Amino acid sequence: MDFTGRAINPQKRGHIREQQPPILHRLEIDADAWLTEATEFEARYQENRRAHLDRRRSAA
């Protein structure tokens, strides 16, 4: 996202100025932690999703 925002025409909405620090730095997120979270997202939250769907089915 950061790379794309910097590549957008500076006159267009969504452009990230070259002087802006990288987005993970601005959000104070460690790059390795973000990579782990992004690549393991489904595995980490799959159980929560199943539990949520089971509760919805029980309530219906």
C-alpha positions, -999 to +999 in steps of 0.1 A: +000+000+000+028+024+009+046+017-024+014+022-044+006+055-026+040+068-035+037+058-071+004+076-076+005+109-095+012+136-069-019+155-081-042+125-073-061+117-041-043+090-021-008+101-030+019+097-003+046+123-004+081+111-007+091+129+025+065+109+046+081+080+066+069+045+056+034+037+068+045+009+092+069+034+108+042+060+112+019+034+128+047+022+150+043-014+137+074-037+135+078-050+099+085-085+110+054-085+133+033-072+104+046-099+080+038-126+105+003-112+112-005-108+075+007-142+064-009-161+094-041-141+095-064-169+084-048-195+107-049-171+137-086-161+133-101-192+118-112-206+152-128-173+162-147-172+129-160-208+134-171-200+169-189-169+156-207-188+129-217-216+153-233-190+177-252-174+148-265-208+137-276-216+173-294-183+177-314-188+144 
